[in-house]
Amino acid sequence: MLRNICRYQRQFGQVIWPFSFPQGHHGPSVSTHIQKAKYSSALTERKKFYENVSISQGEGGVFEINLDKRKLKTPGGKLFTVPNEALAIAVATEWDVQKDTLKFYTMHLTTLCNTALDNPTQRTEEQIISAALKFLDTDTICYRVEEPPGLVELQRNEWDPVMNWIEQRYNVVIGSSSNIMGPQIPEETKDTFRQHLNSYNFWALTGLEYVITQLKSLVLSFGLIDRHLSVEQAVLLSRLEEEFQIQHWGNVESAHDYDMYELRARTAAGAMFVYLSSESTAVKRKILQD
C-alpha cells in the first residue's frame, strides 16, 4: 500500500505544510493567533493534494516524509523530521491510507510528531514529567465508589489486580479511596515514578503524556506501556463506571461505539509513539510487523 516507502530519495522539490493558507492569503497578522490557529481543531479535513508518499533520510540521520516530491512541514513551519525509520514508516502510512479527503483527526502519530517538533508550549522534559505525575493524585482507578454494590464489586475485581501489579512492579504504595480527596500518595512513590519517567526521551514523554491524558490514569498508562495491559483492556478499565451504567441503563449505541473506537485509536497511537520513539531498532521492526 505504501508506494516507494522504503526507497530513499535524494532529490526533492518544494516543502509543503498541509495546514497552510491558500496561495495569496496570508492569514492572521498576529503571530500568537496564528500559532493557536495552527494547533486548533477547526481544520479537520482537506482535499487530498498528493498521489505518492515516501520517506527519505536527511542530514543527521533523521527521516523525512515526502508527499510526491514535496517535503512535509510542521504547523510551526519546521521541516517534518522523525528520529528513526520505523516512526517515519508509521507516519507515512497515515498519509498513504487517506482517501480523497485528508482526515487530520485520524492522523494521531502525525499530530504527536508535530507536537514534539514544534513544542508549541515550549515545555521541558521535567515539565512534562511533572504534568504526568499530577494525574496520579486524581488517577481513575484510585477513586472508588461506596455504592451501588455491583459497581463496588466491579471496581474491586477489575482495578485491584492492576493496582497490585503496579505496586509490586515498581515497589511503591499507591492505594485507593472512596473519599472525594482521594488517597494520599507517598512522596516516595512519586519519586520512584519520576525517576522512571526520566528514563524516557522528550519524544517518548510526549507520547506517554498523551496516553495518560486519554486514559486519565497514570497507573493504566504504565500498565499499557509495560505491556501488562492491552489497548482494549486499558480503555475498558478507564471507562469502567460508564460501561457499568450503560449495561444497566442503556445507551445510544452508535455514539457509544464511536467514542470507544476513537479512544482506542488515540490510546493505541500514543502507545505506538512511545515504543517507536524509545525502543531499539529490532523492537520497532517487530512492532510494525505485528
N, C-alpha and C positions, 0 to 999 in steps of 0.2 A: 504493500500500500504506500509506503513512504518512498517516493521516487528519488533515486540517487542520494539517499540519505547518508550513506557511508562513503560517498565519493568526495574527497577533499578538493574543493575548487580553489584555485589561486587567484583568479581574476573576477572581480565583481564591480558593478556599476554603482549607482546612487544608493544612498542609505534611506530607509523608509521607516516611519513610525506609524503604525496602523490607526492611531487615535488622533492624527494630526488634522489641522483645519484644512478645508478645501483650498485649492490654489487660488490666490488672490484675496483670501480672507485671513487677516492677521490675528483675529481672536481678541480676547480681553487685553487691555493695556496694562493692567496691574498684575505684576508677577505673582503675587500671593494668590490672587484669584485664579490665575492660570494654573498654578500648581495644584490648587484644590480641585479645579475642574478636571484636570488630567486623572486624578485618582478618585473621582466621584463615580457613582454607579449609573449616572444619567445615560452615558453612551454604552449600551449593552449589545448592540448589533450594528453590523455594517456590511454592505455588499462586498462579496469576495473580489479581490483585485489581483490575484496571482494564480498561476497554474501549478508550478512545481515548488517543492520545499526541499531544501538540502542543508547540510551543515558543513562548515569549513573550520579549519584550525587556524587561529590568528596568532599574533605576536604574544609571546609569553606562555604559549601552550593553552590559552583559553579557546573556547569553541564559540562560533557564531551561527546564527540562524539566517538562512537566505531564502527569500521569497522571490522566485525566479532569479534574477541577477541583482537583486537589491538586498542590502543588509538591513536586518531588523534593528530598530532603536527602541529605547525605553520611553515612557511618557515624559521623563525628565530630559530627554534629548541625548542620553548616552548610548553608545553602541551596545547592543544587547549581546552580552557575552556570559557564558557559564563556565565553571571551573573544570568540567570534565565531559568526555564524550557521551557517557551514559545519560547524564542530565540533558545534554543537547538533543539526543535522540528522543527522549521522552517529551521535551518541549516541542520539538519539530513535529512529532506525531500529533500533538494537539492541533497544530496548524494544518496538518495534512488531512485530517479527518473532517475538517469543516466543509460544508457543502456550499451552496450558492450564497448563503448569508453567514458571516462570521458571528458566532455567538460567544462574545467575550466572557460572559458569565459562566461559561462551561470550561474556560481555559485557566484552571486553578494554578497549574505549575507555572504558566507564563506570568500570571499575576504575582506569584511568590517571588519569581526571579526579578521582576520589576521592582518589587519592594526591597529586595536585598541589594539590588544595584543602585537604585536611586536613594534609598533610605530617606524617604520624604520628611520624616520627623527627626532625622539626624540623631538617632539613638545609638548608644554604645552597647557592647555586649553585656556589660554589667547592668545597664538599664533594662534590657530585655529580660535578663535573668530575674531581676527584682520584680518586674511586672508578672512574670510567670509564677513566681513564688507567692504572690499575693492571692492567686487562685486557691492556694492551699487553705487559706483561712475561711474560704466560702465554698470549699470543694463539694460538688454534688453529693458524693457518697458519704460525706461526713455528717450530713444533716438527715436525721431520721424523724419520722412521724410517730405519734403516740396512738393514732387511730386513723382509719379503721384497722381492725385486727388483720385482715387479709393483706393489706399493704405493709403493715409492720412485719409480718412474716416474710413477705416477698423481699423486702429490703434486706432483712437479716439473711435469708437464704442466698440471695444473689450478690449482695455487696460485701458481706463479711468475708467470703473467700478471697476476694480481690484485696481487701484491706489487710487480711492476714498475710497474703503473698507479698505485698509491698513492704510491710513492716519487717518481714523476715529477709526479703531480698536486700534491703538497704540497712537492716539492723537499726530501725528507727521506731519511734512511738508516734502514732497519729491519733487513733481513737475516733469515736463518733459521739454525737449528742443530739437529743431532741430539743435542747434549749435553743432559743432563737439566736443566741450569741455564738452557737457552735462550740466545738471542742477547743480547748486550749492547746495549741500546737507548741511543743517544746522548742526552744531555740536551737537545741542540738539537732533536732530533726531538720529544721530549715537550713542549718549549716551544712548538714550532710547532703541535702538536695542541691544546695548552692554549689558545693564542691563538684557534684556530679554534673551539673549543668555547665560548669566551667570547662568541662572536657569537650564541649561542642564548639564548633566554629560559628562565625556570625551567620552564615547561610543556614546551617542546621538549626540554630536557635530561632531563626525567623520562621522556619517550618514548624518547629516544636511549639512555639507560642501560638501559632495558627491552629494547631491541633487542640491545644489546651483551651483556646477560645471557643472552638466548635463544641467540644465536649463539656466545657465548663468544669473541668476536673483535671487537676494535675495527676491524681492517682490513676485514673483511667488512661490518661495520655502516656504515662510511663509504662503502664501495662501493655499498651499497644506498641509503643516503640521498642520495648523489650521483647516483643513477640509472645507475651503471655496471653494476650487477647487478640482476637481477630477484629477487623474493622466492624463487622456486623455485631459482634459481641459488645465492643466498646460503645457503639452508638446506641444499642438497645439498653445497655446499663445506664447510659446517660439520660435516657428517656423513660426510666422505669415507672415513675409515678404517672406520667402521661399515658403510657401504654396500659397501666392498670385501670385508669379512669376510662379509657377508650373501651376496654373489654367489658366494663360494667355499664357504660352509658352510651356507647356507640360513637361514631364519628362520621365526618364527611370523607368517604373512603378515598376519593381521588386526591383530595388535598392532603390527607394524612400520608398516602403513599408517596406523593411528590416531595413532601417535607422530609420523609425518611430517606428517600433515594438521594436527595440533594445533600443531606447531612453526611450520608455515607460517602458520596463523591468528594466532598470537601475534606472530610477526615482522611480518606484514602490518599488523596493528593498531598495533603500535608505530611502524612507518614512517609510516602514515597520521596518527597522532597528532602526530608531528614535523612533517609537512607542514602539517597544519591548524592547528598552534599557532604557526607561524612564517612561512608564506608569505603572499603578497599575496592579496587577495580574489579576483582573477581566476584565480590559480593554484588556489586552493581550489575554486572552482566547476568548473574543468576536471577536477581530481582526482575530485570527486564524480560528474561526468558519465561519466568513464572507468570 
